[in-house]
Amino acid sequence: MITVGGMERTYTTVVPANVEPGAPLYVALHGNNMDAAGMREATGYQLDELAAEHGFVVVYGQGYETSWHDCRNSPPYTARLENI
């Protein structure tokens, strides 16, 4: 967990045993009405497997109440409505 703008934000990190200092970081953001665990499951854990195979770290970010503020004007998702 990290605190950003006074708000606690969570994420799931996959760090394979073979990761070396300076390894690449892959950030996976879920779609709306999903969460970090659902994103991991939706990919069939293939990103985790690729990370282990190729030595990189994966971070699955957790949106705010299952959404991100992606700067579109019309979606009624909480992150946009609350300007998060």
N, C-alpha and C positions, 0 to 999 in steps of 0.2 A: 504494500500500500504506500502511496505517496500523497502528500497534501499539495494541492494546487489551488491558489486563490481561496484558501481557507476550507476547501472541500476535499474530503478524502476520496481518492480515486484508486481503484483496484485493477489488478491485471493478473494473468497467469503467465508464468515464465517457464520455458523449457530450455534447460541448459544441459546438453549432452556431456558425458564424461570426457569426450575427446576435444572439447572446446579449448582453443589456445587464446592467450591474450591478444586482443585486437581482432578477434573473429567478427565476421559480419553479424548484424542484427536484422532480423526480419520482423516487422510489426504487422500483425494480422488484426484487422478491424472487422468486427461482425456487422451484419446488416441490421436494419431496424427490426424491432420486435424479436431480437435474438440476444444472446449474451456470449461472454467469452467461452464458457464451457460448451455452448451450443455450436460456436464457430469451430472449435476443436473437433467436436463430434461430426459436424457437417463435412469437414475435410477428410473424414475417415482417419484422423490422426496422421495423415500423410506428411504434413509439414513437420511434425515431430520426428518422423522416420527420416525425412530428408535432412533435417538438422543433425541427427545422429550420424548419418552417412557422410555428410559433407562438412561437419564441424562448425555449425553456426547456431546462434541463439534465436529462439522464437518468443515473442511477447504477444500474447492475446490480450488486447485492451478491452476493458469493460466500459461500455457506454453508460450514459446517465439514463436510468430507468429504461433500459434496452434500446436507447437511441443515441445518435450523434447529431450535433448541429452541423449539417453539411452545407449551410448557407443558402439553401433553396428557400423561397418565400412561402410556398404552399403547404408542405407537409405539416400535419398537426402533431408532430412528435414532441414530447416533453422537453428534450434538450434544446430544440429550436424555440419553443414557446417561452422557456425560461432563460433563453440566451446563454446557454452553457456550452 
